[in-house]
Amino acid sequence: MSAASHLSWSPVNGVSTRSVDDLVAALGVESGISKSEVSRICAGLDEQVEAFRSRSLHHSRFPYVFLDATYLHVRRTGQVTSWRSSSPPG
C-alpha cells in the first residue's frame, strides 16, 4: 500500500491530522507532511468514495434473505446459557 493510500485512509481509521506527521515518519518519509497535503490526499479519497457510492448497480441481481434472531437466557442442565432462536419470516 502506498504512503498516499495509508494517509487517505488514516482519517477513516480515526487518525487525526495532527497525528499524520508521526504516521508519515513511521512510513519512512523524513520530510514530514503539511495539513494542506493531508487535506488534498483525503479529498482524493472523497472522490473515490463518491464514485463508489454513486455507481450503477443495475447490471447485477442481488438476492437477499431476511432473517431475524434473538438470544434468550435459558436453563439447560442446571445452568443458564445463552441460546439463539432464529426465525425466517414467512
N, C-alpha and C positions, 0 to 999 in steps of 0.2 A: 504494500500500500504506500502510495507516495506521501510526502510530507503535506502537500496541499489537501490530500484526501483526509489525512489524520486531522488536520486543522479544521476542515469543513465539518467534520463530524463531532468535534470537541464540544461545541455549544449544545448539540443534541444530547450528548452524553453528560452534560452538566458541568463542563469545564468553563469557567468564566474567562472573559477576555483577558483579565489580569493574569490568570494562570497559564495562558497560552505561551507566553515567553519562556516559562520553565519547560513546557512541553516541547517547544522548538529546540531548546538546548538539549533536552533528553534525546531528541531525534538526531542530534549531531550537527545542527546548524548553529554556529557560534555567533553569528551577527545579530541575532535577535530578530524580532518582527514587530512592526508597528500596529497600533489598533486599527488604523485605516486599512492595512494589508489584510488583517484578520476579517474585517468587515467586507472587503472585496471578495475574499475567498468564500465567505459564508453567503454572500449574495449569489455566487455561482451555484451553491448548494440549493438556495431558494428556487432558482430557475429550474434545476433538475427535479426538485420535489414537485413543483407546479406542473412540469411536463408529465411526470408520472401520475399525478392526481387527475389531470385532465385528459389522459389518453382514452381512446375509444375501447370499449370492452364488447362491442357488438360482433366481433369476429369469432368469439368462443361462447360456448354454453358453460354455465357454472352451476351444476347440480348442488343441492344442499339438502340437509336433513335437519329438522328441528328436533331437539332432544332436551328434555328438562330433567334435572336430577336434584335431589335434596339429601342431605346427610342427617341421619337420625341417631340418637343415642339409644342403643338397645342393650338389654341384659341378655347375655348368652353365656352359658356355662358358669354362671355365678359372677361374671364380670360385665361391666358396662363398656361397650365398644362402639365405635363409630361405624355406621352401616349406610351404604349408599343405595338409594332407591331411585332407579331411572324409570322414566315414563315417556315413551314417544307418543305424541298426540295422535288422535285419530283412532 
